[in-house]
Amino acid sequence: MPHVTYPGFPRIGRRRELKRALESHWKGDSGADELLAVARELRQRHWKLARDAGADSVPVNDFSLYDHVLDAAVLVDAIPPRYRDLAARDPLAGYFAMARGHQDGDVDLHALEMTKWFDTNYHYIVPELEAGQRFAARPDKVVAEYLEARAAGHVARPVLLGPVSFLRLSKTVDGSDPLALLDTLLPAWLGAIDALADAGADWVQVDEPTLVLDLDAAWREAFRRTYAAVAAHGRVRILLATYFGELGANLELATSLPLAGLHVDLARAPDQLDAVLDALPADRVLSAGVLDGRNIWLSDPSTILPRVDRLLARLGNDRLWLSTSCSLLHVPIDVSEEKHLPAHLAGWLSFARQKIAELRRYADAVAGDDAARKTLARQHEIVASRQASGDVVRADVRARVRQLTPQFGQRRSAFSFRADVQRERFGLPDLPTTTIGSFPQTNDLRIARAAHRSGKLDDDAYAAILRDEVRRVVRFQEEAGIDVLVHGEPERNDMVEYFGEQLDGYVFTSLGWVQSYGSRCVKPPIIYGDVARPAPMTVAWSAYAQSLTDKPMKGMLTGPVTMLQWSFVRDDLPRADVCRQIALALRDEVHDLEKAGIGIVQIDEPALREGLPLRRADWDAYLAWAVDAFRITAGGVSDATQVHTHMCYSEFNDIIEAVAAMDADVISIETSRSRMELLDAFTRFQYPNGIGPGVYDIHSPRVPTEAEMADLLARALRVLRPDQLWVNPDCGLKTRGWPEVSDALRGMVSVARAARERLAVTV
């Protein structure tokens, strides 16, 4: 019978227990022992859940208090010098300082950079390295968790991020070649392997997801050198794990490495199956990722079962592991917890626990279990019922997409003309100040929202609370001197969920939480059918906010690509078609905002870069429909209506031409953690439109000094025109507290005004 396992599991708990424990600890309400006790309870609960669902073995060290890449840096002692004193006094405080910054008396530490994990909505902390970097093995965490799992009676497999991918995902602060550090890194990394072997580990899963990227000769050679050294070390059996795509040109490299097993993604890249089977050495285990670890649909046995039969026929029981395509970090834990979904729709879904149970059914079925095959036959009927459901297909939506023409994506005039019209309409100074959209979601707001959802607070009372908060936000911005205002979004639970709740074709879970980074969790909506907008979604709140002030008020929308990327998307329609459906729904909202007198509309697209395929050969096709969707959303408005967009944690060099093709009047981007490095792509490209590079890192609780923000603004002014440059935070302020936001934004305005005065003197 094939071995059933999985590469990793969600960390946060069914009810976000880890989030609450982390935030309690950060606020000083609980100590380290209490936090670690919650973490231990979650690990043990999740291992048991997986075993009860049918897993034969469990991964360990996939759990993290913040991020697994940060854990990998700590594993090899890649702790930048500025954190070492704090880490030596208090290792947990030092760890969290790297993740989110630290302010305490004379200690003021910036956080490390954060960026997207491949093409997912998970953010990882970017390790910071330099030439001459020294490494040392610090395997305490992985060894302790391995022993903990063994003591609980589990067959456990430690998981480590591979050394080559670690270097590829890191940043060298001095511009040196990260590969030059490989020979120094390897002994420390192998020290962790030795510690695991001494603890009794047999198999170790080594994640090398960069094997699905385009690799040049130097990186290929790095893989060969690394795993020759690992094989020579010879203390454990290595399962090399790849995921998020096909091996493609790297297949021969991956199968030639002297390892005991290989994990491949057969959900995203099912067409690589035959090539993998043909290339796999006869003594090698194949961990076949046959179920999608990134989406939530019940698999179709008519597709998966023949594939598993083929795998078993070629490999036999001893060489076949059945697994999900990647870590289950990207999906919620248990669909059986969802008590409010329509029964037929809940039956279409498969979360982490259900996916492991599905793997068990497939393993039992190919082993000759008739009951398992009958269960899979019923599962096929359920999947077929979704594809035939009248809830899924709408003729009017399909017709509207078919009627799209290039004119739908056109603004009426070129940017240079629009800029003059908008300058006359709004009368903004150079270096105008604004924010990205949301303001702090206070505890009182969350309590009111929960009471409203439960029926304890009626619509009128809830609306009154929200109006009070909008007035507070508008009044604060006016007092602080901000030039372009926002209403603060107190009515919104999440930038995707809020819109999805008002669109046909979406459905929502109650406990479908997924980790985005650290304690930040999102509840992705599920796109199960054709998407349409039954009624305006934001117009009333934007119009109300505008009625409170004479200053320009931005209407705030989440863009179509982000609505797509940050949802669980139906798998029976091309993603491009789903995105165009969303774009048309949002286009209607943009036009209604314009009719209501809202002169500035921000269409956020933080996920545009995230959606970029991992292989360069696939980029052009994706960018064509992604840019097209944004332009459909913004198309047709008057020249005097200013369209903004926002992107965060993106490497823009790869997509700068596509960003320019979006033709937004203003783009705001995250740049504070990179010290304006992410602005380089825009300056090299000579991006013509308005740009707001962030001067305030909102993902950290620390309040930047005016000197810091002034330095960042000065860096931007060296490469951008004053009439082109906007001043804003990196991202929305939802997760921050009012005291820090008030101090930071007042400082930001002061810095912008001082810069204007200096510019006026030099003109």
Secondary structure, 3 states (H helix, E strand, C coil): CCEECCCCCCCCCCCCHHHHHHHHHHCCCCCHHHHHHHHHHHHHHHHHHHHHHCCCCEEECCCCCCCHHHHHHHHCCCCCHHHHHHHHHCHHHHHHHHHHCEEECCEEECCCCEEECCCCCCEEECCEECCCCCCCCCCHHHHHHHHHHHHCCCCEEEEEECHHHHHHHCEECCCCCHHHHHHHHHHHHHHHHHHHHHCCCCEEEEECHHHHCCCCHHHHHHHHHHHHHHHHHCCCEEEEECCCCCCHHHHHHHHHCCCCEEEEECCCCHHHHHHHHHHCCCCCEEEEEEECCCCCECCCHHHHHHHHHHHHHHHCHHHEEEEECCCHHHCCCCHHHCCCCCHHHHCCECCHHHHHHHHHHHHHHHCCCHHHHHHHHHHHHHHHHHHCCCCCCCHHHHHHHHCCCHHHHCCCCCHHHHHHHHHHHHCCCCCCECCCCECCCCHHHHHHHHHHHCCCCCHHHHHHHHHHHHHHHHHHHHHHCCCCECCECCCCCCCCHHHHCCCEEEECCCCCCEEEECCEEECCCEEEEEEECCCCCCHHHHHHHHHCCCCCEEEEEECHHHHHHCCEECCCCCHHHHHHHHHHHHHHHHHHHHHCCCCEEEEECCCCCCCCCCCHHHHHHHHHHHHHHHHHHHCCCCCCCEEEEEECCCCCCCCHHHHHHHCCCEEEECCCCCCCHHHHHHHHHCCCCEEEEECCCCCCCCCCCHHHHHHHHHHHHCCCCCCCECEECCCCCCCCCHHHHHHHHHHHHHHHHHHHHHHHHHC
